[in-house]
């Protein structure tokens, strides 16, 4: 009995909490510990007040909780639900101190029926695309190694376009980007995207087509899961890249496109060649061009073995001297030109029909031929043997 | 006007033919000259390149037009 005796007494030394202090601490605990979260339940007693705020109760078989949909959140959250509707709510739990009430501040409302229907539609579209072979791996085309013109189907108002242009600018300034504007979310987005993809097929010289948009809420990406958009994408005549939302978002266009990119920037990295690679390829071709002609010249001219050695040596010297790439290549080409070989006193005998006379047997005794020397041609005749 | 891609493709073909041993010297000379011209053209195009961004608009007549996009 000692315990109840003690509990019945309050000594002036005891710490007595005020209601306000208590509710303040509870509020801090609730709002500090609980993040924004999704909750599922049935709506009852939904009422919108003249202030524009909407209040209702969310319940399941055991419990219920008060919910507030503030007027300022309404445009993003969606319409206040009718009584009896089963919904998913994205909420931030809170405590209304003036009444000591635990309540949920509503940020998003999704009727569960709509979510279920959305999922069913997604499965249906995927099934028909699969049936028509549009998801076959064998259908995938390779991207061109050197795209000059890239069509981009997206919203000109979106962040995706900016990201793509930024990457294009850095990687491949020789590119041409053709933007076909389309709404990517909301009413009319499906038709706009399908139409824009159709326009890509009417543009000349397009090498690759990127379709996509930046990140957004899941339902904002829904146009990219629709059958008309997927079919229009499959009908694009050039290789396609789908880049919808963030890394973790996968849409049906990702499955239909030849290549999926995690983001619009990544799509641009795939579409546009790097100018440094192209410059390297040109350097390599220039060197092989010079080397290729050098070997032809050897076959056509006498004693070119030694000349070739000298050319190689000269080239090495030139290479050392010229660090500048273009200057270096020019020097190589010049050194290897057969005209330059003629400069050193070699002559090229040709028959009247232009054929190069390479062998002893090519010279008929008494036959006329032409000697090509550095500054022109000299008529000549083979002496009888 | 050829594109850089076309120049590169043609250059690769020219080099392949020069590296094969069945080309007459005259033909080799002609290929070489074309190769040098292509190489120079591609380099100049690359140096002068300026990214072109255009929007495609469909007119009421159904014709497609392009317009430079401000960046």
Interface residues (C-beta under 8 A of the other chain):
Chain A: X144 X146 X148 X151 X156 X165 X168 X169 X172 X173 X174 X175 X176 X177 X178 X179 X180 X181 X199 X202 X203 X275 X278 X279 X281 X282 X285 X286 X288 X289 X291 X292 X293 X295 X296 X297 X299 X300 X326 X329 X333 X337 X338 X348 X354 X356
Chain B: X3 X4 X5 X8 X11 X12 X14 X15 X17 X18 X19 X21 X23 X24 X25 X26 X28 X29 X31 X32 X35 X36 X39 X42 X43 X45 X46 X49 X50 X51 X52 X53 X54 X55 X56 X58 X64 X66 X69 X71
